[in-house]
Amino acid sequence: MDVRGLRCVVTGAASGIGAEVARRLTDGGAAVTALDLKAPEVPVERFVECDLTDPASIESAVDELGSGWNVLCNVAGVPGTAPADVVMKVNFLGQRHLTELFLDRLERAGSIVSVASMAGFGWPQRIEQIRDLLATDGFDEGVAWLRDNPIQGNAYNFSKEVVTVYVMSMGLALAERGLRINAVSPGPVQTPILGDFEATMGKENLDGVRDLVGRHATAADIAPSVLFLASPVSSWVNGVNLPADGGIGGAVVSGLVPAPEI
């Protein structure tokens, strides 16, 4: 995938999948600016501190970024061990606020790639609730909706269900502006927060997924899918949620294996 010359913003670049995405973009000749709470070890062109739980921090970061961008990679996320309101702010509300503020900063043919999750596969069962949340106007209204509609079950799963539907529902609207938006949905990934997922989803459940596909993914397994969707080679791919899960999703959808209890 040719990413030479692309100007890219990557959130969550300080660790895990975000760090690997930033590294591969940089190695490929892209100019990368990292948004995170702490500076990444990857030698990016620029670091801008940004707290996705704070709309003022997001707005300040976007103002600092300026215009003329080609790619936004929304990789930052927190696991379900964090408080539910933090999970929803970082994984969806903050991401949406950043994305929508950033739209006017993207050049035509620009690409937005969000990292969702296999944990969001249950979105069809909550589609009406998700649509209600997506109908909120902005960060604060989303927070109010969540306060009035407490999440039933795992907040992480719900956050990724919402990201999945948001991406799929925005494709046509952004196409009118000459932009694309897609998502990548990994299964379990061997990163520093895998233990948090084991704590909230059950180690035995994640071990079961690992046993079915042979191993857990690494960040290096996931990053190429993000780069594919970020690059011009995927110019006709829009509004898609791309599984990067070693095959477990297809096996579940086809009925070959039962859905993991995550």
C-alpha positions as CSV (number, residue, x, y, z in Angstrom):
1,M,0.0,0.0,0.0
2,D,1.5,3.3,-1.1
3,V,1.1,5.9,1.7
4,R,4.0,8.1,0.6
5,G,3.2,11.8,1.1
6,L,-0.1,11.3,2.9
7,R,-0.6,13.6,5.9
8,C,-2.1,11.4,8.6
9,V,-3.5,11.8,12.2
10,V,-3.4,8.7,14.4
11,T,-5.1,8.6,17.8
12,G,-3.8,6.2,20.4
13,A,-0.3,6.2,18.8
14,A,1.4,5.8,22.2
15,S,0.8,2.0,22.4
16,G,-0.7,-1.1,20.9
17,I,-2.3,-1.0,17.5
18,G,-2.1,2.7,17.3
19,A,1.7,2.6,17.7
20,E,2.0,0.0,15.0
21,V,-0.2,2.0,12.6
22,A,1.8,5.1,13.2
23,R,5.1,3.2,12.7
24,R,4.0,1.6,9.4
25,L,2.7,4.9,8.1
26,T,5.9,6.7,9.0
27,D,8.0,3.9,7.5
28,G,6.0,4.1,4.3
29,G,6.7,7.8,3.9
30,A,3.6,9.4,5.4
31,A,3.8,12.4,7.6
32,V,2.1,11.4,10.9
33,T,0.8,13.4,13.7
34,A,0.0,11.5,16.9
35,L,-2.9,12.4,19.2
36,D,-2.7,10.8,22.6
37,L,-2.4,11.5,26.3
38,K,1.3,10.8,26.2
39,A,3.9,11.1,23.4
40,P,4.6,8.0,21.4
41,E,7.9,6.2,21.1
42,V,7.4,6.0,17.4
43,P,9.3,8.9,15.7
44,V,6.3,10.7,14.3
45,E,6.5,14.1,12.8
46,R,4.4,15.7,15.5
47,F,2.6,15.0,18.8
48,V,-0.5,16.8,20.0
49,E,-1.8,16.0,23.5
50,C,-5.5,15.1,23.4
51,D,-7.9,13.8,26.0
52,L,-10.9,12.1,24.3
53,T,-13.0,12.4,27.4
54,D,-12.8,16.2,27.2
55,P,-14.5,18.0,24.3
56,A,-12.5,21.1,25.0
57,S,-9.3,19.1,24.7
58,I,-10.5,17.6,21.4
59,E,-11.4,21.1,20.0
60,S,-8.1,22.5,21.0
61,A,-6.2,19.6,19.4
62,V,-8.2,20.0,16.1
63,D,-7.5,23.8,16.1
64,E,-3.8,23.1,16.5
65,L,-3.8,20.5,13.7
66,G,-4.9,23.0,11.0
67,S,-6.0,21.8,7.6
68,G,-4.7,19.8,4.6
69,W,-5.0,16.3,5.9
70,N,-5.5,13.0,4.0
71,V,-6.2,10.4,6.7
72,L,-7.6,10.2,10.2
73,C,-7.0,6.9,12.0
74,N,-9.2,6.6,15.1
75,V,-7.3,3.9,17.1
76,A,-7.5,5.2,20.7
77,G,-9.6,3.1,23.0
78,V,-10.0,1.9,26.5
79,P,-11.1,-1.6,27.8
80,G,-14.1,-2.4,29.8
81,T,-12.2,-2.2,33.1
82,A,-12.5,1.5,32.9
83,P,-15.7,3.2,34.2
84,A,-18.6,2.9,31.7
85,D,-18.8,6.7,31.1
86,V,-15.1,6.8,30.3
87,V,-15.4,3.8,27.9
88,M,-18.2,5.5,26.0
89,K,-16.5,8.9,25.9
90,V,-13.2,7.6,24.6
91,N,-14.4,4.8,22.4
92,F,-17.3,6.7,20.8
93,L,-18.4,10.1,21.9
94,G,-14.9,11.6,21.8
95,Q,-14.1,9.8,18.6
96,R,-17.2,11.1,17.0
97,H,-16.5,14.6,18.2
98,L,-13.0,14.5,16.8
99,T,-14.1,12.9,13.5
100,E,-16.8,15.5,12.8
101,L,-14.7,18.4,13.7
102,F,-12.0,17.0,11.5
103,L,-14.1,16.6,8.4
104,D,-13.4,20.1,7.1
105,R,-9.7,19.6,7.6
106,L,-9.6,16.6,5.3
107,E,-8.7,17.0,1.6
108,R,-11.0,15.5,-1.0
109,A,-10.5,11.7,-1.3
110,G,-9.6,11.7,2.4
111,S,-10.0,8.6,4.5
112,I,-11.2,8.0,8.0
113,V,-10.5,4.6,9.6
114,S,-11.8,3.6,13.0
115,V,-10.8,0.6,15.0
116,A,-14.0,-1.2,16.2
117,S,-13.9,-4.7,17.5
118,M,-15.3,-8.2,17.1
119,A,-16.9,-7.5,20.5
120,G,-19.3,-5.2,18.5
121,F,-20.8,-8.1,16.5
122,G,-24.1,-7.9,18.5
123,W,-25.1,-4.5,17.1
124,P,-28.2,-5.9,15.2
125,Q,-29.8,-6.8,18.5
126,R,-29.5,-3.2,19.8
127,I,-29.9,-1.3,16.6
128,E,-32.8,0.9,17.8
129,Q,-30.9,1.9,20.9
130,I,-27.8,2.6,18.9
131,R,-29.7,4.8,16.4
132,D,-31.1,6.8,19.3
133,L,-27.6,7.5,20.5
134,L,-26.4,8.3,17.0
135,A,-29.2,10.8,16.7
136,T,-27.8,12.9,19.5
137,D,-26.1,16.2,18.5
138,G,-22.6,16.4,19.8
139,F,-20.6,15.2,22.8
140,D,-22.7,16.7,25.7
141,E,-26.0,15.6,24.3
142,G,-24.5,12.1,23.9
143,V,-23.4,12.2,27.6
144,A,-26.9,13.2,28.6
145,W,-28.4,10.4,26.5
146,L,-26.2,7.8,28.2
147,R,-27.1,9.2,31.6
148,D,-30.8,8.8,30.8
149,N,-30.3,5.4,29.2
150,P,-27.9,3.3,31.3
151,I,-26.0,0.7,29.3
152,Q,-27.2,-2.9,29.8
153,G,-24.2,-5.2,29.9
154,N,-20.6,-4.6,28.9
155,A,-20.0,-0.9,28.1
156,Y,-17.0,-1.9,25.9
157,N,-19.1,-4.1,23.7
158,F,-21.8,-1.4,23.4
159,S,-19.2,1.2,22.5
160,K,-17.9,-0.9,19.7
161,E,-21.4,-1.7,18.4
162,V,-22.0,2.0,18.2
163,V,-18.8,2.7,16.4
164,T,-19.6,-0.1,13.9
165,V,-23.1,1.3,13.1
166,Y,-21.8,4.9,13.0
167,V,-19.2,4.0,10.4
168,M,-21.6,2.0,8.2
169,S,-24.2,4.8,8.4
170,M,-21.9,7.6,7.5
171,G,-20.4,6.2,4.3
172,L,-22.9,7.7,1.8
173,A,-23.0,11.1,3.6
174,L,-19.3,11.4,3.5
175,A,-19.1,10.2,-0.1
176,E,-21.0,13.3,-1.1
177,R,-18.0,15.3,0.3
178,G,-15.5,13.1,-1.5
179,L,-14.5,11.3,1.7
180,R,-14.5,7.7,2.9
181,I,-15.0,6.2,6.3
182,N,-14.4,2.5,7.3
183,A,-13.7,0.4,10.3
184,V,-11.5,-2.5,11.2
185,S,-12.7,-5.0,13.8
186,P,-10.0,-7.1,15.4
187,G,-10.6,-10.1,17.6
188,P,-8.4,-10.5,20.7
189,V,-5.0,-8.8,20.2
190,Q,-1.8,-9.4,22.2
191,T,-1.3,-5.8,23.5
192,P,-0.6,-4.4,27.0
193,I,-4.4,-4.3,27.7
194,L,-5.2,-7.9,26.8
195,G,-5.3,-8.7,30.6
196,D,-8.1,-6.0,31.0
197,F,-10.1,-7.8,28.3
198,E,-9.6,-11.1,30.0
199,A,-10.9,-9.6,33.3
200,T,-14.1,-8.2,31.7
201,M,-14.8,-10.8,29.0
202,G,-13.5,-13.9,30.8
203,K,-10.1,-15.4,30.2
204,E,-11.6,-18.7,29.3
205,N,-13.7,-17.1,26.6
206,L,-10.8,-15.3,25.0
207,D,-8.7,-18.5,25.3
208,G,-11.5,-20.3,23.4
209,V,-11.2,-17.8,20.6
210,R,-7.4,-18.2,20.6
211,D,-7.7,-22.0,20.4
212,L,-10.1,-21.8,17.4
213,V,-7.8,-19.6,15.3
214,G,-4.5,-20.8,16.7
215,R,-3.2,-17.7,18.5
216,H,-4.1,-14.2,19.5
217,A,-3.5,-11.5,16.9
218,T,-0.6,-9.0,17.3
219,A,-0.7,-5.3,16.5
220,A,1.3,-6.2,13.4
221,D,-1.6,-8.4,12.2
222,I,-4.1,-5.6,12.5
223,A,-2.2,-2.5,11.2
224,P,-2.1,-3.6,7.5
225,S,-5.9,-3.6,7.4
226,V,-5.9,-0.1,8.7
227,L,-3.3,1.0,6.2
228,F,-5.3,-0.6,3.4
229,L,-8.4,1.4,4.3
230,A,-6.3,4.6,4.8
231,S,-4.6,4.3,1.4
232,P,-5.9,5.3,-2.1
233,V,-5.8,1.6,-3.1
234,S,-9.1,1.1,-1.3
235,S,-10.7,4.2,-2.9
236,W,-14.0,2.3,-3.7
237,V,-14.3,0.9,-0.2
238,N,-16.7,3.0,2.0
239,G,-19.0,2.4,4.9
240,V,-17.5,-1.0,5.6
241,N,-16.6,-2.8,8.8
242,L,-13.7,-5.1,7.9
243,P,-13.1,-8.0,10.2
244,A,-9.5,-8.8,11.1
245,D,-10.1,-11.7,13.4
246,G,-8.4,-14.7,12.0
247,G,-11.7,-16.1,10.8
248,I,-13.7,-16.4,14.0
249,G,-16.4,-13.9,12.8
250,G,-17.1,-15.8,9.6
251,A,-17.3,-19.1,11.6
252,V,-19.9,-17.5,14.0
253,V,-22.0,-15.9,11.3
254,S,-22.1,-19.1,9.2
255,G,-23.1,-21.1,12.3
256,L,-20.0,-23.2,12.3
257,V,-19.2,-22.3,15.9
258,P,-21.4,-20.5,18.6
259,A,-20.8,-16.8,19.3
260,P,-18.2,-16.3,22.0
261,E,-19.7,-15.1,25.3
262,I,-17.8,-11.8,25.4
